[in-house]
């Protein structure tokens, strides 16, 4: 599927910067137009099923943010992979495939109504391409599957039960299962990478398929957070023998388990780590970086529509003389699905999992130590 799509992707035009700026500036009025257009349709229930209008409105808001990202980074493989995910997810939550046809036509109308003629033409070439390839997106969404998950070898038989306990919010049973697997520090790392990471990917995928509710997803996340905390209780890890690291999810990013696992993994490897959690305000984060002056910054992004925020954040960090040499590492689902994206957002390195992040960060620190020896 992707192989055939490659040729179609390359013919897409680049959207001019002025057009992107106007689209971004007028995004609220564009969203309002699309919301009104669809909400007034007599057959709306056929398009969005049993979902509320707010679910549809949230999609339109996310759509605008995502399209701004796609225009800015000019990476239509990123556009393709996200559209496939959106089609699959919303179809599994009772939206009709026809909804996307109606929605995309409404966006074209909105752009024609509110964007200047030249800029509208530039933008709508992309929207028309999306309409032309609607059937291909449907086929791609039907073939969409979760990333291959690597489970701890001695946990594979218990893993299905662990997932069930997670979804039930049964912390005590999960804790019993995990406790048996941890004897030393290396076991903790393997639990993080080969139990917690795949578990949360699977829970997210189950929600995407419509197999579980948001409540069950939240219960599972809560249990994982508690398990991570319990692992640290009474454990003695390496002394700090490396530099400072700040790890955070960016503004508007509410998924924090991945960034917490990265932070804890770095700390176990001897880094002096501060974990700032989810939805960290951009300006507050920059001020904190100025104060701490860390050697390494780790930024986590899960959702595709937040890519422009990490582009802006990294750009601001690079523009400050005292911070321009800080090493910036990125991770999260959106980077794992788009392996070249880290370069486009201005990061130095990308780690696809906690083990790789620790290894890459360690190499950077070793290079710095060696530089000092030669001074």
C-alpha positions as CSV (number, residue, x, y, z in Angstrom):
1,X,0.0,0.0,0.0
2,X,2.6,2.5,1.0
3,X,4.8,1.5,-1.9
4,X,2.1,2.4,-4.4
5,X,1.4,5.6,-2.5
6,X,5.0,6.8,-2.8
7,X,4.6,8.1,-6.3
8,X,1.4,10.0,-5.4
9,X,3.1,11.6,-2.5
10,X,6.0,13.0,-4.5
11,X,3.7,15.0,-6.8
12,X,2.1,17.0,-4.0
13,X,2.9,20.7,-4.1
14,X,4.7,22.6,-1.4
15,X,2.3,25.0,0.3
16,X,3.7,28.5,0.3
17,X,4.8,30.0,3.7
18,X,2.3,32.9,3.3
19,X,-0.5,30.5,2.7
20,X,0.4,28.5,5.8
21,X,0.6,31.7,7.9
22,X,-2.9,32.8,6.7
23,X,-4.4,29.4,7.3
24,X,-2.9,29.3,10.8
25,X,-4.1,32.9,11.5
26,X,-7.6,32.2,10.4
27,X,-7.8,28.6,11.7
28,X,-10.5,29.4,14.3
29,X,-12.9,30.9,11.7
30,X,-12.2,27.9,9.4
31,X,-13.0,25.5,12.2
32,X,-16.2,27.4,13.0
33,X,-17.3,27.2,9.4
34,X,-16.7,23.5,9.2
35,X,-18.4,22.9,12.5
36,X,-21.5,24.8,11.4
37,X,-21.6,23.2,7.9
38,X,-21.5,19.7,9.2
39,X,-23.7,20.2,12.3
40,X,-26.6,21.5,10.1
41,X,-26.7,18.4,7.9
42,X,-29.9,16.3,8.1
43,X,-27.9,13.1,7.8
44,X,-25.4,13.9,10.5
45,X,-26.1,10.7,12.5
46,X,-25.3,8.7,9.4
47,X,-21.9,10.4,9.4
48,X,-20.8,10.4,13.1
49,X,-22.9,7.6,14.5
50,X,-23.7,7.8,18.2
51,X,-20.9,10.3,18.9
52,X,-21.6,13.7,20.3
53,X,-21.1,16.9,18.4
54,X,-18.1,17.7,20.7
55,X,-16.3,14.6,19.4
56,X,-16.7,15.9,15.9
57,X,-15.7,19.4,16.9
58,X,-12.5,18.1,18.6
59,X,-11.6,16.3,15.4
60,X,-12.0,19.5,13.4
61,X,-9.8,21.4,15.9
62,X,-7.2,18.7,15.7
63,X,-7.4,18.6,11.9
64,X,-6.6,22.2,11.6
65,X,-3.6,21.9,13.9
66,X,-2.4,18.8,12.1
67,X,-2.7,20.4,8.6
68,X,-0.6,23.3,9.8
69,X,2.1,20.8,10.9
70,X,1.9,18.9,7.6
71,X,2.2,22.1,5.6
72,X,5.2,23.4,7.7
73,X,7.3,20.3,7.7
74,X,6.4,19.5,4.1
75,X,6.6,15.7,4.7
76,X,3.7,14.0,3.1
77,X,4.6,10.6,4.3
78,X,3.8,12.1,7.7
79,X,0.5,13.3,6.2
80,X,-0.2,9.9,4.8
81,X,0.5,7.9,7.9
82,X,-1.6,10.2,10.0
83,X,-4.6,10.1,7.7
84,X,-4.5,6.3,7.8
85,X,-4.5,6.5,11.6
86,X,-7.4,9.0,11.6
87,X,-9.6,7.0,9.2
88,X,-9.0,3.8,11.2
89,X,-9.6,5.4,14.6
90,X,-12.8,7.3,13.8
91,X,-14.3,4.4,11.8
92,X,-13.7,2.2,14.8
93,X,-15.6,4.8,16.9
94,X,-18.7,4.6,14.6
95,X,-17.9,7.5,12.2
96,X,-18.7,6.7,8.6
97,X,-16.0,6.8,5.9
98,X,-18.4,9.2,4.1
99,X,-17.8,11.7,6.9
100,X,-14.3,12.4,5.7
101,X,-15.6,13.2,2.2
102,X,-18.1,15.7,3.6
103,X,-15.6,17.1,6.0
104,X,-12.9,17.6,3.4
105,X,-15.3,19.3,1.1
106,X,-16.3,21.6,3.9
107,X,-12.6,22.5,4.5
108,X,-12.2,23.4,0.9
109,X,-15.3,25.7,1.0
110,X,-14.0,27.3,4.2
111,X,-10.6,27.9,2.7
112,X,-12.2,29.4,-0.4
113,X,-14.4,31.6,1.7
114,X,-11.8,33.0,4.2
115,X,-8.4,32.6,2.6
116,X,-7.1,35.0,-0.1
117,X,-7.4,33.5,-3.6
118,X,-3.7,32.7,-4.3
119,X,-3.2,31.1,-0.9
120,X,-6.5,29.2,-1.1
121,X,-5.4,27.7,-4.4
122,X,-2.1,26.5,-2.8
123,X,-3.8,25.0,0.2
124,X,-6.7,23.4,-1.6
125,X,-4.4,21.5,-4.0
126,X,-3.6,19.4,-0.9
127,X,-7.2,19.0,0.2
128,X,-8.2,18.0,-3.3
129,X,-5.4,15.4,-3.4
130,X,-6.8,14.0,-0.1
131,X,-10.3,13.7,-1.7
132,X,-8.9,12.0,-4.8
133,X,-7.1,9.4,-2.6
134,X,-10.1,8.8,-0.3
135,X,-10.5,5.2,-1.4
136,X,-6.8,4.5,-0.9
137,X,-7.0,5.9,2.7
138,X,-9.9,3.6,3.4
139,X,-8.0,0.6,2.2
140,X,-4.9,1.7,4.2
141,X,-7.0,2.1,7.3
142,X,-8.4,-1.4,7.0
143,X,-4.8,-2.7,7.0
144,X,-3.6,-0.5,9.9
145,X,-2.1,-2.4,12.7
146,X,-0.3,-1.7,15.9
147,X,3.5,-1.7,16.0
148,X,5.1,-5.1,16.8
149,X,5.4,-5.4,20.5
150,X,8.3,-7.0,22.3
151,X,7.3,-8.6,25.6
152,X,9.7,-9.9,28.3
153,X,10.5,-13.5,27.4
154,X,9.5,-14.7,30.9
155,X,6.3,-12.7,31.0
156,X,4.6,-13.7,27.7
157,X,2.3,-16.2,29.3
158,X,1.2,-13.8,32.0
159,X,1.0,-10.8,29.7
160,X,-2.7,-11.2,28.6
161,X,-3.7,-11.4,32.3
162,X,-1.6,-8.3,33.1
163,X,-3.5,-6.4,30.3
164,X,-6.8,-7.5,31.8
165,X,-5.9,-6.4,35.3
166,X,-4.7,-3.0,33.9
167,X,-8.0,-2.4,32.1
168,X,-9.9,-3.4,35.3
169,X,-7.7,-0.9,37.3
170,X,-6.5,-3.8,39.5
171,X,-3.3,-2.3,40.9
172,X,-2.7,-5.0,43.5
173,X,-2.8,-7.9,41.0
174,X,-0.5,-6.0,38.6
175,X,1.9,-5.2,41.4
176,X,2.1,-8.8,42.4
177,X,2.9,-9.9,38.8
178,X,5.6,-7.2,38.3
179,X,7.2,-7.6,41.7
180,X,8.1,-11.2,40.8
181,X,10.1,-10.0,37.8
182,X,12.3,-7.5,39.5
183,X,15.4,-8.6,41.4
184,X,18.0,-6.0,40.3
185,X,18.4,-2.8,38.4
186,X,18.6,-4.4,35.0
187,X,15.2,-6.1,35.6
188,X,13.7,-2.7,36.2
189,X,14.9,-1.5,32.9
190,X,13.5,-4.6,31.1
191,X,10.1,-4.2,32.9
192,X,10.0,-0.5,31.7
193,X,10.9,-1.4,28.1
194,X,9.3,-4.8,27.6
195,X,6.2,-4.7,29.8
196,X,5.2,-1.1,30.5
197,X,5.9,0.3,27.0
198,X,4.1,-2.4,25.1
199,X,1.2,-2.5,27.6
200,X,0.5,1.2,27.0
201,X,0.8,0.8,23.2
202,X,-1.6,-2.1,23.3
203,X,-4.1,-0.2,25.5
204,X,-3.9,2.8,23.2
205,X,-4.5,0.5,20.2
206,X,-7.5,-1.2,21.9
207,X,-9.0,2.2,22.4
208,X,-8.3,3.1,18.8
209,X,-10.1,-0.1,17.6
210,X,-13.1,0.8,19.8
211,X,-12.5,-2.3,21.9
212,X,-12.2,-0.4,25.2
213,X,-13.6,2.8,26.7
214,X,-11.7,6.0,27.6
215,X,-12.4,5.1,31.3
216,X,-10.5,1.8,30.8
217,X,-7.6,3.5,29.1
218,X,-7.4,6.0,32.0
219,X,-7.5,3.2,34.5
220,X,-4.7,1.4,32.8
221,X,-2.6,4.6,32.7
222,X,-3.2,5.2,36.3
223,X,-2.1,1.7,37.3
224,X,1.1,2.0,35.2
225,X,2.0,5.3,36.9
226,X,1.4,3.7,40.4
227,X,3.5,0.7,39.4
228,X,6.4,2.9,38.3
229,X,6.3,4.7,41.7
230,X,6.2,1.5,43.6
231,X,9.3,0.2,41.8
232,X,11.3,3.1,43.1
233,X,10.2,2.6,46.6
234,X,13.1,1.0,48.5
235,X,15.3,0.6,45.4
236,X,18.9,1.9,45.3
237,X,20.1,3.0,41.9
238,X,23.4,4.4,40.5
239,X,24.9,7.5,41.9
240,X,24.9,10.5,39.6
241,X,28.0,10.3,37.4
242,X,26.6,12.2,34.4
243,X,25.1,15.6,33.8
244,X,21.7,17.3,34.2
245,X,18.8,16.2,32.1
246,X,15.3,17.7,31.8
247,X,12.6,15.5,30.5
248,X,9.1,16.7,29.7
249,X,6.0,16.3,27.5
250,X,5.4,19.6,25.6
251,X,2.5,22.0,25.9
252,X,-0.9,20.4,25.0
253,X,0.6,16.9,25.3
254,X,-1.1,15.0,28.0
255,X,0.6,11.6,27.6
256,X,3.4,11.4,30.2
257,X,4.1,7.8,30.9
258,X,6.6,7.5,28.1
259,X,8.5,10.6,29.2
260,X,8.4,9.4,32.8
261,X,9.9,6.0,31.8
262,X,12.6,7.9,29.9
263,X,13.4,10.1,32.9
264,X,13.6,7.2,35.3
265,X,15.7,5.2,32.9
266,X,18.2,8.1,32.6
267,X,18.3,8.5,36.3
268,X,19.1,4.8,36.7
269,X,22.0,5.3,34.3
270,X,23.5,8.0,36.5
271,X,21.9,11.2,35.1
272,X,20.6,14.0,37.4
273,X,17.1,14.2,36.0
274,X,14.2,16.5,36.5
275,X,10.9,15.2,35.0
276,X,8.4,18.0,34.4
277,X,5.4,15.9,33.5
278,X,2.6,16.5,31.0
279,X,1.5,19.7,29.2
280,X,4.4,21.8,30.3
281,X,3.8,25.5,29.4
282,X,6.3,26.6,26.8
283,X,7.5,29.8,28.3
284,X,7.7,28.4,31.8
285,X,9.8,25.5,30.4
286,X,12.2,27.9,28.6
287,X,12.7,29.9,31.8
288,X,13.4,26.7,33.7
289,X,15.9,25.6,31.1
290,X,17.7,29.0,31.5
291,X,17.8,28.5,35.2
292,X,19.0,24.8,35.2
293,X,21.2,24.9,32.0
294,X,21.0,21.1,31.6
295,X,23.3,19.1,29.3
296,X,20.4,17.2,27.8
297,X,16.7,18.0,27.2
298,X,14.3,15.2,26.4
299,X,10.9,16.1,24.8
300,X,8.0,13.7,24.3
301,X,5.3,14.0,21.6
302,X,2.6,11.5,21.0
303,X,-0.1,13.3,19.0
304,X,0.6,14.4,15.4
305,X,-1.2,17.8,15.8
306,X,1.4,18.8,18.4
307,X,4.4,18.7,16.1
308,X,4.3,22.5,15.4
309,X,4.6,23.1,19.1
310,X,7.8,21.2,19.4
311,X,9.2,23.0,16.3
312,X,8.4,26.3,17.9
313,X,9.8,25.3,21.3
314,X,13.1,24.0,19.9
315,X,13.4,27.0,17.7
316,X,13.1,29.3,20.8
317,X,15.6,27.3,22.7
318,X,18.1,27.5,19.8
319,X,17.6,31.2,19.6
320,X,18.9,31.9,23.1
321,X,22.7,32.2,23.1
322,X,23.2,30.5,26.5
323,X,21.1,27.5,25.4
324,X,22.1,26.9,21.8
325,X,24.5,24.1,22.6
326,X,22.1,22.1,24.7
327,X,21.5,18.6,23.3
328,X,17.9,18.0,22.4
329,X,16.5,14.5,22.3
330,X,13.0,13.7,21.1
331,X,10.8,10.6,21.4
332,X,7.2,9.4,21.4
333,X,4.8,7.7,19.1
334,X,4.8,10.4,16.4
335,X,8.6,10.1,16.0
336,X,8.5,6.3,16.1
337,X,6.1,6.3,13.2
338,X,8.1,9.0,11.2
339,X,11.8,8.2,11.5
340,X,13.1,11.4,9.8
341,X,10.8,13.7,11.6
342,X,13.3,14.5,14.4
343,X,15.5,16.3,11.9
344,X,12.7,18.4,10.6
345,X,11.8,19.6,14.1
346,X,15.4,20.6,14.8
347,X,16.3,18.0,17.4
348,X,19.8,16.4,17.7
349,X,18.8,12.8,18.3
350,X,15.7,10.6,18.4
351,X,15.4,7.5,20.6
352,X,12.7,5.0,19.8
353,X,12.7,3.4,23.3
354,X,14.2,3.9,26.7
355,X,17.1,1.6,26.1
356,X,18.1,3.5,23.0
357,X,17.7,6.8,24.7
358,X,20.0,5.8,27.5
359,X,22.6,4.6,25.0
360,X,22.4,7.7,22.8
361,X,22.5,10.0,25.8
362,X,25.5,8.1,27.2
363,X,27.4,8.5,24.0
364,X,26.8,12.3,24.0
365,X,28.1,12.5,27.6
366,X,31.1,10.4,26.8
367,X,32.0,12.7,23.9
368,X,31.8,15.7,26.2
369,X,34.0,14.0,28.8
370,X,36.6,13.2,26.1
371,X,36.5,16.8,24.8
372,X,37.4,18.0,28.3
373,X,40.3,15.6,28.6
374,X,41.8,17.0,25.4
375,X,41.5,20.7,26.5
